Amino acid sequence: MSQQITNSYGGNGGNAFSAGTVNSIGLFGCQDVDAIVINNTRFGGGGGDPSSPGSITLADNEYINYVKIAYDNNEYVYYLKISTNLNHSLEIGNSSKGTTTELTNIRLLSIDGKADRYLDKITLTYIDGYQPSSFTADSIFILDWTPQNSKMIQYQAAEMNTLNSYEKVSSTMNMQEYSASAEVDYGVKASASTKLTFQNTNTETIKSEIQNKLTTALTVETNILPNQIGVMLVTAKIMQSGSEYWMYPTNEPQYTVLSMDNVQSLQNTYDLTGVLFEQVPALAGGRTAKYGYTYYGS
C-alpha cells in the first residue's frame, strides 16, 4: 500500500526554508545545485546557470512523479532532476558526484531544506508507491439527514455549504482506512473546491480545518415536521485508487425536506451515512452495496 514518507538529502549547512506545496519549480547550478526556485521564491545562492527549460509550472492534473538526487551528507546537493507525470523535466548539476538516490512512482507533496550559497539540503515529502485515482461513476449522494421533529441546519453562504459537504465526506473517510494515494487525491479535490490550503492531505486534518471555518459561519434552520425527513444531497464523482473507492462533491449541496411517504426521489442515490434506510423503511427494499457505499436502487 502507498505511504507518505519524508526524507532529507545533503548537508547541515545553510538556512532552513519551507516551501510547502510545489506549484512551480526552477533550478540553477553548474557542478552543484546553486539554487532551487519554488513558487517564484529562490532558495540558495545567486550563481549558476538556469536549467533548460528554466522552470515548470504544474498544470491542474500534473504532479512531480520522479526525483533523482546526487548529494553528500557533509556538503551539498550536487545534482537534481525532477520529472512530472506529463513528461516535463528539469535537470541541473553533476550526477557523478556523491551518493545518488532515485525516487520513482511517487507523488511529491512538498519541498523543504537548507540553503545559502548552494542548496545544502533538500527534504522531500512524498507518497511512495503512488497509485493515481481513476473516474468510476457520476452519482448523487445523501451526505446527511435530519429526522422528524428536529431542525435541519444549513449555511447562509454558498461557500460554507460547500465546506459543509466536504466536512461530511472527510469525517466519513476519516473513520475508515484509506491509502495515502487516495487521501492525497481527495485532498487535492477538497482544496480546489473549498479554496483552502490544507496543512496536509490527511482526512483528519482536512476535517478539522473545515470545522474551524464553519464554527463562525451564519446558519439557517428548517423545522422538520412529523412524518418528514430532511436530506442533504450533492452530485459527486466516484473515484477508484487501486481496490479502494472514494468520492468527492462536484457542486453546492441541496437541502431538501421530503414526506416519509414520498421518497421516490431518493431512489438511485448513494447514502454516505449508510443508515438512512433505518429511518425510511421504504428505501430498505432497494438497498444494496455498490462501490463500497450503500445504494438505494429503484
ABEGO torsion letter per residue (X at the ends): XBBBBBBBBEBABEBBBBAEBBABBBBBEBABBABBBBGGBBBEBABEBBBOBABBBBBAABBBABBBBBBBAABBBABBBBBBAAGBBBBBEBAABEBBBBBBGBBBABBBEBBBABBABBBBBBBBGBBBBBBABBBBBBABBBBBGBBBBBBABAAAAAAAAAAAAAAAAAABBBBAAAAAAAAAAAAAAAGBBBABABAAAAAAAAAAAAAABBBBBBBBBBGBBBBBBBBBBBBBBEABBBBBBABBBBBBBBBAABAAAABGBBBAAGAAAAABAAAAAABBBBGGBBBBBX
